[in-house]
C-alpha cells in the first residue's frame, strides 16, 4: 500500500452527536486519491458513529488507535 498523505487533522473531541459527522463530511469531500483525514474523537460512541458513517459513504478506515482517552481514526476514500 502506498503511503497516505494526511490531508487534514480534525480534533472532534469537544463535539458530539451530528457535529463530528458534519465537520468530517465536508473535509472528506475534499480528499484526493492517496490522502487521508486524521480524526481525533473523545468517546467510543462517536467513534462507532463515525465508523458506521464511513462504511455507508464507502470510505476506508485505514488505521484505528487509542491514545489515552481519545480515539484516533485515519480515514481515506
SULVEN-V485208 format. One record per backbone hydrogen bond with DSSP energy under -0.5 kcal/mol. NH is the residue of the N-H (numbers start at 1). CO is the residue of the C=O. Records with the same first field share a line. If there is no record, write none. Layout:
BEGIN
NH: CO / CO
END
This chain:
BEGIN
5: 34
7: 5 / 36
8: 36
10: 38
11: 9
12: 10 / 40
15: 12
19: 16
22: 18
23: 19
24: 20
25: 21
26: 22
27: 23
28: 24
29: 25
30: 26 / 27
31: 27 / 28
35: 32
36: 5
37: 75
38: 8
39: 37 / 73
40: 10
41: 39 / 71
47: 43
48: 44
49: 45
50: 46
51: 47
52: 48
53: 49
54: 50
55: 51
56: 52
57: 53
58: 54 / 55
59: 54
60: 76
62: 60 / 74
63: 74
65: 72
67: 70
68: 66
70: 67
71: 41
72: 65
73: 39
74: 63
75: 37 / 73
76: 60
77: 35
END
